[in-house]
Amino acid sequence: MINKSYFLEGAKQCLSPNFSERQGDEVSLLVIHNISLPPGEFGSDNIEKLFTNQLSPEAHPYFEGISSLKVSSHLLINREGLITQFVPFNMAAWHAGVSSFQGLNDCNQFSIGIELEGTDDIDYTKEQYQSLIEVSKDIMLSFPKINKENIMGHSDIAPERKTDPGPSFDWHLYLSSLD
């Protein structure tokens, strides 16, 4: 359930400074992403560090190129299905980058971003799907302009740049469970 402060009840809160006020657009899109840091490695706090501007470029060679990025997401669902919230849903998290949906640019302004700890080519866990389905239903209740047709992958709104959540994401399982 999403409370009046636009936080998901029961989620761990790890607030990111990487967000902005929405520019008047009503929330109408849910974007599914994946992330792992370093790529293909799971279970660390590196994603939290990235989203809170605390990722050390010396901690891993891959981090040298990303540690200065100012990015976030509303939610992260780890491999065990545990949810961390970084940005309240009424604010624009910086997850979509250069993007477009139904003729509208800058999807951050009207979307909610959910990151799954994973990669394009490793299956997501049953626990992740369970949490994603549950939170998606809560989001759809709180933001009625979001329906199954307005749930996209990052690759759908930024196809020239992004491939996530990738072929390992079971769209049929996920979307059919939202009925």
Backbone torsions as a table, in degrees:
resi	resn	phi	psi	omega
1	MET	NA	140.0	178.3
2	ILE	-97.2	126.7	-176.4
3	ASN	-86.4	178.9	-175.9
4	LYS	-66.0	-17.6	177.0
5	SER	-90.6	6.9	178.2
6	TYR	68.0	33.2	173.2
7	PHE	-113.9	148.8	178.5
8	LEU	-81.8	119.9	-179.9
9	GLU	-65.0	134.9	179.7
10	GLY	90.5	-11.3	178.5
11	ALA	-83.1	146.2	170.8
12	LYS	-66.9	139.8	177.5
13	GLN	-107.9	128.8	177.8
14	CYS	-140.8	87.4	-168.4
15	LEU	-69.8	132.0	178.3
16	SER	-98.4	144.0	171.9
17	PRO	-81.0	-3.7	-172.7
18	ASN	-94.1	76.3	177.3
19	PHE	-157.0	170.7	177.5
20	SER	-148.3	169.2	173.9
21	GLU	-66.9	144.2	173.7
22	ARG	-71.1	148.9	-176.4
23	GLN	-97.0	47.3	173.3
24	GLY	87.1	-8.3	179.9
25	ASP	-81.1	133.1	178.0
26	GLU	-74.4	139.9	-178.8
27	VAL	-63.4	120.2	-176.0
28	SER	-141.3	10.5	-175.3
29	LEU	-143.9	138.8	173.5
30	LEU	-117.1	126.6	-176.5
31	VAL	-115.4	127.3	178.9
32	ILE	-100.3	130.3	-178.7
33	HIS	-124.8	173.5	163.0
34	ASN	-135.3	156.9	178.8
35	ILE	-157.9	144.2	169.0
36	SER	-150.8	139.9	-176.8
37	LEU	-136.9	122.0	-12.1
38	PRO	-61.1	166.5	-176.7
39	PRO	-52.7	130.2	178.2
40	GLY	83.8	-1.9	178.8
41	GLU	-110.1	135.3	-175.6
42	PHE	-120.9	159.1	168.7
43	GLY	95.3	2.9	178.7
44	SER	-97.9	179.5	175.6
45	ASP	-99.2	18.0	-176.5
46	ASN	-65.4	-33.2	178.7
47	ILE	-67.1	-44.5	176.1
48	GLU	-59.0	-42.2	179.2
49	LYS	-63.3	-41.2	178.1
50	LEU	-61.9	-47.4	-175.8
51	PHE	-72.0	-13.4	178.1
52	THR	-113.9	16.0	176.2
53	ASN	61.1	35.3	-179.2
54	GLN	-120.7	12.6	-178.1
55	LEU	-79.3	122.2	-178.2
56	SER	-81.2	128.0	178.2
57	PRO	-66.1	-18.5	-179.7
58	GLU	-85.1	-12.5	-174.1
59	ALA	-70.8	-25.9	179.7
60	HIS	-163.3	143.1	-179.4
61	PRO	-54.7	-35.8	-179.4
62	TYR	-63.8	-30.5	-175.2
63	PHE	-70.7	-19.3	179.1
64	GLU	-57.2	-36.9	-176.6
65	GLY	-86.8	-10.3	-175.7
66	ILE	-123.4	-12.3	-172.0
67	SER	-62.9	-23.3	-179.2
68	SER	-91.9	-2.9	179.0
69	LEU	-65.7	144.7	175.6
70	LYS	-109.0	89.0	-176.3
71	VAL	-131.7	161.1	177.0
72	SER	-162.5	-179.2	173.1
73	SER	-149.2	163.0	175.6
74	HIS	-68.9	-46.9	-175.3
75	LEU	-134.2	153.1	168.7
76	LEU	-127.1	131.8	174.4
77	ILE	-114.2	115.3	-176.9
78	ASN	-80.4	-179.6	-174.4
79	ARG	-63.4	-24.5	178.6
80	GLU	-88.9	-1.3	-179.8
81	GLY	89.2	4.4	178.9
82	LEU	-76.5	139.9	-174.2
83	ILE	-109.1	132.5	172.6
84	THR	-117.9	133.7	176.8
85	GLN	-107.4	132.2	-177.6
86	PHE	-107.7	-30.0	-174.9
87	VAL	-138.8	134.8	175.5
88	PRO	-63.2	149.6	-172.9
89	PHE	-65.0	-21.1	-179.9
90	ASN	-81.9	-4.1	178.1
91	MET	-107.2	161.4	178.6
92	ALA	-90.9	108.4	172.8
93	ALA	-76.5	152.8	-176.4
94	TRP	-97.1	75.8	-174.4
95	HIS	-116.2	-25.3	-169.8
96	ALA	-94.4	-25.9	-176.8
97	GLY	62.7	-152.8	177.4
98	VAL	-65.6	117.4	-170.9
99	SER	-157.8	163.4	-179.5
100	SER	-152.6	141.9	176.1
101	PHE	-145.7	125.3	179.7
102	GLN	49.3	44.0	176.5
103	GLY	82.1	-2.3	178.2
104	LEU	-102.2	131.9	178.2
105	ASN	-93.1	168.6	178.4
106	ASP	57.5	67.0	-176.7
107	CYS	-58.9	-20.5	176.7
108	ASN	-54.3	-32.8	-174.4
109	GLN	-68.0	-24.4	-175.2
110	PHE	-133.9	21.0	-177.4
111	SER	-128.3	164.2	170.1
112	ILE	-115.2	131.6	-179.0
113	GLY	-107.5	131.3	175.8
114	ILE	-121.8	122.2	176.0
115	GLU	-96.6	134.3	170.8
116	LEU	-104.4	131.4	175.9
117	GLU	-68.8	111.1	-176.6
118	GLY	174.4	-170.4	178.3
119	THR	-136.0	169.4	-179.5
120	ASP	-61.3	-28.0	-169.6
121	ASP	-121.0	14.0	173.2
122	ILE	-117.3	129.8	-178.3
123	ASP	-56.3	140.9	173.1
124	TYR	-77.5	159.8	-175.0
125	THR	-87.4	158.2	175.7
126	LYS	-56.9	-40.1	179.5
127	GLU	-63.9	-37.3	177.2
128	GLN	-65.0	-45.1	178.2
129	TYR	-61.5	-43.2	-180.0
130	GLN	-59.6	-47.1	179.4
131	SER	-66.3	-42.6	-179.7
132	LEU	-62.4	-43.0	179.6
133	ILE	-63.5	-46.3	-179.0
134	GLU	-62.4	-48.0	-177.9
135	VAL	-70.2	-33.4	177.3
136	SER	-63.2	-41.1	177.1
137	LYS	-62.3	-41.6	177.3
138	ASP	-62.5	-43.7	179.8
139	ILE	-63.1	-43.1	-179.5
140	MET	-64.3	-33.2	176.3
141	LEU	-70.3	-39.4	-177.9
142	SER	-79.9	-25.9	-178.6
143	PHE	-127.8	83.1	-170.4
144	PRO	-63.3	-13.6	176.2
145	LYS	-75.7	-12.9	176.3
146	ILE	-88.0	120.4	174.0
147	ASN	-131.2	-179.0	-176.3
148	LYS	-59.6	-29.0	178.9
149	GLU	-75.4	-14.8	-179.6
150	ASN	-108.5	28.5	173.2
151	ILE	-115.1	118.7	-173.2
152	MET	-131.0	159.3	168.9
153	GLY	-85.1	159.8	176.0
154	HIS	-56.5	-35.7	179.8
155	SER	-64.3	-24.6	179.9
156	ASP	-77.2	-30.6	-176.6
157	ILE	-100.1	-10.9	177.3
158	ALA	-143.3	59.0	-170.7
159	PRO	-64.4	-24.2	179.3
160	GLU	-75.7	-21.6	-173.1
161	ARG	-113.2	-29.0	-167.1
162	LYS	-125.6	153.1	178.9
163	THR	-123.5	-7.0	-174.8
164	ASP	-81.1	150.9	11.4
165	PRO	-82.3	0.4	171.6
166	GLY	86.2	173.6	-177.7
167	PRO	-67.1	-16.4	179.2
168	SER	-78.2	-9.8	179.4
169	PHE	-82.9	128.2	-177.5
170	ASP	-90.6	87.5	-178.9
171	TRP	-61.5	-39.6	-178.7
172	HIS	-62.4	-48.6	177.8
173	LEU	-56.3	-48.7	-176.5
174	TYR	-64.5	-56.5	-174.4
175	LEU	-67.1	-36.5	179.7
176	SER	-69.2	-20.3	178.7
177	SER	-83.9	-6.0	-178.2
178	LEU	-88.6	-3.3	-179.9
179	ASP	-70.9	NA	NA
